[in-house]
């Protein structure tokens, strides 16, 4: 059984890397093979799916679809177009900053769905490398989401199960995340300068860019902002964030909060926005991909493959510093190839077990921050590492921009290695301070 489970997962990874078949078909086919070969029963396969994550994303997708109908993003498009003055560097930095900060207070998967359509409509006209922009926004969304309890789903799992508050995440992760963000911005600019260089001295390009900006302004000027929809959506988003912050006190799962936000908002605006239209805008292929991936990881867990990894990590508990580095790098690199949500869910009980064995050891809380940093930042390594990366690629595909596994890997893996290095330095300073 273990051979079938491991072989199925490895073949799925190879197919994803070479991008020969749609990723959702790969994930679902692998899940079906595991059921047909009785590695998992049908009931076990269903139980392997993290429906809390699925419902959270589904509910937030409804919010995204409604937000797009409000017209606020048309207005945002015009404002960023004006501010950028046609400069590819300015477009990249403005959207990256917006994505980063939005991801700290909203689920990062939601943020990429909100921002990427706007960014692409502007970037394609200005000649900016659209693939680079999408990958960059997915990465900065994931980095920003790492800062807070609600920004990235793995953090939400850690916070809820370990009893860590919103404020504790910010206090403990602000320094490494700010440092990583500054370094990664510099890395992007240095390695992609030919695509991002200012065009102020290139008169023909500057003229064309200004014409495009004027066209965008004219195109969206006729679109009226629905103030009621905007106000209702903003209120719903604010209430959702507050609910996430006080989730332990409310005793509601994050999935329930996300779905409640989407459903109640759809109900309130049902006379203005048709629900059937919203259903069509949900990224169903992404949700099915997650389901197939959860089943494959569930099979690895059942046959003991993931327990072997967890036990290997726990074997380093005799040396606390080495243990922290193993968690950051082991979980970080594993998260690049196994979606970080199910991997973090598996590791949480392992961390509890390690803490029980190391009672009296100072800085035991660093185990959680090592797990959060490794799991979240490691998700930037590949196209399947994080939910925000998966949804960003799917959003780009709707605009005819196909980003392969290797396209993402070439950009994401160096970013991951840099991020994990900075995270390791931070943890070492905390241990020895």
N, C-alpha and C positions, 0 to 999 in steps of 0.2 A: 504493500500500500504506500509506503513512504517513497518508493521509487517512482510510482505513478504520479503522486502529488508533486514531488520535486521536479520530475521531468516535464509535467504539464506546465508548471510555473515557469521553468527555464525556457521552454519552447515559446510560451506566450511573451516572455521578455525579449527573446530574439526576434520574433515577428514584430513586436512594437518598435524595436531598435531600427529595423530595416524598413518599417512602414509599408509593408507589402499589402496589408489588409487593414480595413478600418479597425481602430482600437476597440470599439464597443463589441464588434463581432468577435475579435480575438478573446476578450475577457469573458463573453458569454459562452463561446464555444469551449473554452477551457473549463468553465464551470460545469457545462453539460457533460463533458468527458469524465469529470470527477464523479458525477452522479451516475453515469452509465456504468462506470467501472466499480461502482459501489464503495468508492473511497469515502463518500458522504451519502447519507440517505437524503431524500428530498426534504425531510423535516430538518435535518442537520444543516443542509444548505441554506434553507430559509433562516434558520437561527443564526447563521454566520453573518448575515447581512446586518450592518449597523443601521437600523431603520431610524434611529435618532438623528444620525447625520443626514440620511436621505431626506427625512421630513424637514429638517432644518434648512437644507439647501432648496428644497421644493418651495417652502413657504417664502424664503427670501427671493426666489426667482419670480414669484408673483409680485412682490414689492418692486423688484427691478422693472418688470414689464409695465406696471402701473406708472412708475416714475418716468419711464420713457414717453408714455402717452401724455404726461402733464405738460410737456414743452420746455421744462426747465433745462434739459440737456441741449436743446437748440440754443437757448440763451447762453449756456456755458460754452458752447462751441464758438459762438461769436466773440465772447469775452477773451477766450484763450487765443483765438485767431488774431485779435487786435493786439493783445499783449505780446505775442511772439514776434510780430512784425515780419513774419515770414522766415525767421531764422530756425533752421532745423534743431540747433542746440537749444534754443529757447523753448521750442515745442517739446522736446524730450525732457528738459528739466522741469517745465511747468506741469506736464502730465505726470511725471515721476513723483514730484512733490505732492500733487493732489492725491495720487494713488496711495502714497506712503501714509499721509496723515489721515485720509479717509479710512484706511485699513486698521487704524488703531482704535476706531470707535465703531466700526461696522465689520461684519464678517468679511474677510478678504476675498472670498469667492464672490460675494455680492458686489464688491467694489469693482472688480475687473469687468463684470457684466455691465456695470453702469458706465464705466469710463472708456473701455476699448472701442465701442462703436463710434463715440465722439472723436476719439483720438485718430482713428483710422480715416474718418471722413476728411480730416484736416491734413493728416500726414500724406495721404495718397496724392493730394493736390499739390503739396509743396515739394514732392520728390524725396521725402524722408524714407529711409529703409523701413518699410512697414513691419517686416519680420523682426528686426531689431527692436522696434518700438513695442510690439506685443510682448516679446520675451522680456524686455526691460520692465514693462509695467507689471507682468506676472511676478517677476523677481522682487521688485520694490513693494508690491502688495504683500508678498509673503514675509518680507523683512519687517514691514510696518506691523503686520498682524502678529508677529512674534512678541511685540512689546506688551500686549494686553491679554487679559483673560478671554475676551470675546473676539479678538482679532483673527485668530487662527483656530480651527476646530481642535487640533491636538492640545492647545493651551486650555481650551474649554474643558476637555476631558480631564486634564491634570488638575485644573483649579477646582472642579466640582468634586472629584474623588479624593483629592488631598486636602480639601478645605482651605485652599488659598484664595485670598481676596483679589479684587481688581487692583487695589492699591499696592499690594505686595508684588504683583507682577511688574507694575511700572517701576517701583522702587528698586527692584533687584535686576531688572533687565534694561533699564533706560541707558546706562553707560555703555554696555557692549553694543546695543542696537544703534545708538547714535554714532558710535565709532565705526561700526560696520557700514552704516549708510554712507557716511562721508567717504570712506575708502572705496566703496563700490561705485559711487558716483564718479570719483576720479578714475577708477579702472575703466568704466564704460567710455568716458570721454577720451582717455588715452588710447584705448584699443580701437575706437571707432571714429577717430577724428576726421577721417576723410568723408564720412557720411554726416557728421554733425557740425563741421566747421561753419562759422558765420558766413553769410553771403553778402555782407554790407558792401564789399568791394567788387562784387560781381554784378555789374549794372543790369545785364540781361536777366539774370536769375532774380534779382531784386525787383525788377519791373514785373516779371511774371508772377512772383509771389504776392506782390501787392494787388495785382489784378485778381488773383485767386481769393485773397482775403476779402476784397470788395464783393466778389461774387458770393462768398459764403454769407457775408453780412446781408446782402440783398436777398439771398435765398431763404434765410431764416427770419428776415424782418417781417414777412407776411404772416408768419406763424404766431398765433396768439397764445399767450401763456394762460392756462386755466388756473386761476388763483385758488379756486376751491380745491382742485385736485392737488395742487402744489402744497397748500397748507395742510390738507389732510394727510398727504404722504409724509411730509416733514414731521408732523405730529406722531404719526405711526412709527417712523424711524426712531424718533426720540424716545417714545414709550418702549420700543423694542430694546434700545440700548440700556435704558433704566432697568428693564426687566432682566436683562443679562447680568447687569451689575449686582442686582439684588436676588439673583436666581436661587441661591441657597435658602434665603429667608422665605421666598415664595414657594419653595418646595415643588417647583415645576422643572421638567426636563428642558434642555435647550431646544430639542426638537419641537416640543409643544409650544414654546415661546415663538420660534420661527414660523411654524405653521399658523399659529393664532394671528400673528402679525399679517401674514399674507391673506388669510381667509377673511378676517375682519375688515381689512382694507378693501378687499374685493367686494365684500358685502355692502359697505358704506357707499362705494362708488359704482355700484352695479347699474345705476341708471345712466351713468356717463360712459362707462367702459364695459363692453360685453365680456362676460367671463369666458365664453368659448374662444374669444380672440386671445385672451391671456393664456389659456391652455396651450394654444398653438405656439406661443412664444417661450414656453418652458423648454430648457435644454434636456429633453428626455433621453437623448443618447448619452449624455454625461452621467445622468442618474443610473442608467442601465450599466454603464461602464463601471461605476462604483460598485453596483450590486455584484457584477461578475468578479470584480477584483476582491471584494470582501469574501466571496465564496472560495476563491482560490487560496487566499490567506487563511481562511477557516480550515481548509483541508490541511495546510501545512501545520497549523496548530494542532489539529486532531492527531496527526501521525507523529507528532513530537519534534518536528524539524525546528519550529520556533522555540520550543522549550530548550532544545540543545543550545541555541544561541543565547537564550536568557541565562542558562546555567553557566555558560562560558563567561558571560559578563560578571555574574555573581562570584565566580571563582577568584576574582581580583579584589575581593573585599578585604583581604589582608593588608593591602596598601591603598590607603584612601585616595592619594593623589593619582595613582595609576588608574584606580577605579573610575574617578571622575573623567579622566582622559579617554578611557575605554567607552564610557557612556556617550560622551560628546562625539567622538569619532566613529565608534561602532554604530550607534543609533543614527548619527548623521549620514554616514555613507549608506547604511541599510535603507534609510528613508528615501534615498534617491531612487532606489529600485523597487522598494515595497512602499506603497502609499503610506504616508506618515500617520494617517488616522488609525488604521488597524494596528500598526506597529506600536504606536504609543499606548493604545488600549491594552496591548499585551504586556508592555513593560511596566505599567503602573503597579501591578501586584508584585513584580520583581523588586521594584524600588522599596515598597513597603517591607518586603522580606529582608532586604539588605539593611534597612534602617533598624529593624528589630535586632539584627545580629550585631550592629555597631552602636548600640546604645552607650551613651557617654562620650562618643566621638564628637568633637566640636564641628560646627559647620555642616551638620547633617542635612540642613535645608538646601545646600548646594546640589544635592542629588537631583532635586526637582528642577532646579534651574539648568543643570547640565542636560537633563532629559528634554526640557522645553527648547533650549537652544539647539541641541543636536537634532531633535525631531523636526522642528519647524524650519530651521535654516538648511538642513539636509534635503528638505523637499524641493529646493531650488535646483538640485542636480540634474534632474531629468523631467521629461514631459509628464510623467505619471507620479512624481514625488509628492505633489500637493494638490489639493482641490482647486486652488486658485490657478495653478498652471494648467490643469486639465480644462477648466472652464474658459480660460483665456484663449487657448488654442482653438476650442470649439467656436468661440465667438468670432475669432479671426476667419475661420473657415467659411462663415456665412458671407464674408466679404471677398471670397475668392482667394484668400491668403492661406496657403497650406504650409504649415510648419511641421517638419518631420522630427522624429526622435533625435536624430543627429544634429539638426539645426539648433534645437534647444540645448542638447548636451554640450555642444561646443562653447556656448555662452554660459550655461548654468553651472557646469561642473567647476570651472575656475572660480566662479563667484562663491560656490559652496566651500571650496578649499580655503579661500581667503576668509570667509565668514567663520568657519570652524576654528581657524587659527586664532582669530581675534577673540572668539568665545573662550578658547582654551587659556589664552593669556589672562583674560579677565578672571576666570575661575581660579587660576593659580595665584593671582594677586589676592583674591578673597581668602584663599586657604592660608596664605603666609602673612596676611596683614594682622 
